[in-house]
Amino acid sequence: MKKLISILLALAIILCLPACKKKEPNKITVVLDWTPNTNHTGIFVAQAKGYFEEAGLSVEIVQPPEGGAETLVASGKAQFGVSFQDSLAPAFAGDDAMPVTAVAAVIQHNTSGIISRKGEGMDRPKGLEGKKYATWDLDVEKETIRDVMKADGGNFDLVELIPSTVTDEVSALKSGSVDAIWIFYGWAGVACQTAGLETDYFEFADINPVFDYYTPVIIGNNNWLKENPETAKAFVAALSKGYTYASENPKDAADILMNAAPELKSNSELVYASQEYLASEYISDASKWGEFDPERWAAFYNWLNEKNLLEEKINPDFGYTNDYLPE
């Protein structure tokens, strides 16, 4: 009897070995679009809270190369990255489109617009006439401002364009080197608030809904997505949990971000305030985090086509999917 029990136990152990062997996690690389900031909080929350690990993933978060996140994802050296619908447009135009797809919207609405010193008449687009605007000298940028100024009865040709890449909006406005700057309110606008600088501001999407495009977005490599649909869904689901947590717990989420990027701790007041602002923007009026509205996505690309702002026309329905979002 003892011999039989020993044999049975040995067989049980042998049969258990394949099932009991720990499955190796799927390795994923995510490349950011810039240094860590509150747009990325959900990624770091998913990492710190173990959401990636629970999904069977080992995720590495890396900084973008000189060519940007898009090139790294397109090459397959990273499976996912952070990008923007507007900057993706040239990559999607023509027959030789970059092999990436937007799989989730980080925030639901475009929160960019023009900020200026308070009381100088730039609380509306027409007020930019005769003022110094810090420009990146990009065709899409200038046509956007021309569009909203025209809608307000203004003339873009009367704006003084100052070629400049402003990295400190507060200092630039206080010094008077420029009068108006295109910003994303969730960081630069909040920075002006926390610095005590009184400003005027208008958002492009409030004037023309066509500018309510998606910025930023999570992109994935097309070949990898096709070959690993379940792993992709697991990754996006973990991200969804991370961003949903950040929307519900902005202070704790900000602490997680600063722990992951200690260089932000010297500006903790801004990080906390920015996180509080974005908490209501991650999901906003959507049914869930990450989802794209097909009409809004197409509207902006149709506008680019109408204005001939790309070398080749772009398919307005191309470049995004909701298929990897959790139900």
C-alpha positions, 0 to 999 in steps of 0.5 A: 500500500505504501509503495502504491501511495508513493507511485501515485504521489510521484505521478501527481507531481509529474503531471502537475509540473507543466501546469504548476510551472510559472508562466513567463510574463509578456514583455511590453515596451511603452515609449513616452512622447516627452519627459514624465508628466500628468498625461502619463500618470495612468501608465505609472499608476498601472505599473505601481499598483500591479495592474500590468503584473496582474494582466501577465505583463512585464512593462518597461516605460522608456523615454522617446528617441530623437525621432519620436515615439511614433518611429520607435513603435512603427519599427517594432522596437516598442509595442506601444507609445504616446502620440497625438492625432494631429501629429500622426496625420502626416504619417497616415497620409498617402499609400505608405502609411506608418504601421501604427494605430491609436488604441486609446484616447488618454483624455477625451477632449482637446484642452489646448488654446491660447493663453495671454496676460489678463486684460489685454484683449486676447480673451477672444481670437480677434484680440490677437491682431497686432499682438506677438504670438509665439509660433512653432511655424507649422502649417497646421498650427497657423491654419488653426489660428487663422480659422478661429480668428476668421470665425471671430471676425479677425485677421490672422495676417495682422498677428506678429509671429515670433518664432519661439519654442516656449518652455516656461510660459509664466516667464515668457508672459511676464517678461513680455517677450511674447503676448500669446502662447498656444498651450495645453491647459492641463499643464501650462495653464495650471502652471500659470495659475499656481504661479499666481499669474492672471491670464485670459484663455480661449480653447480652439474647440470652443470656437470650432468643434473640428478642433476637438480632436484627440491629444494625446493618444496611445498608439500600438504597432500594427503587426504586433497588435494583429499577432497579439490581440489578447495581450494587447487587450490585457495591456489596454485594460490595465491602462484603463484601470490606471487612468480610472484610478487616477481620475478617482484618486488624483492626489495619490496618483500624483504621488505615484507619478512623482515617485516614478519621476522624482525630478517632478517633486521640486514642482509638486504644487503644479503636479498636484494641481495638474492632476486635479484638473486632468482627473475630470478630463481622462474620461469626461463625458465618454462612457469609458476611458480611452474610447474614440468618437468616430465622428470627431476623429474623422472631422479633424482629418476632413478639415486637414484635407479641405485645407490641403495641409498634407502632401497627400489626402488622408482617409478620415476614418483611418488610424484608430480603433476601439477594439482593444478597449475593455467592455 
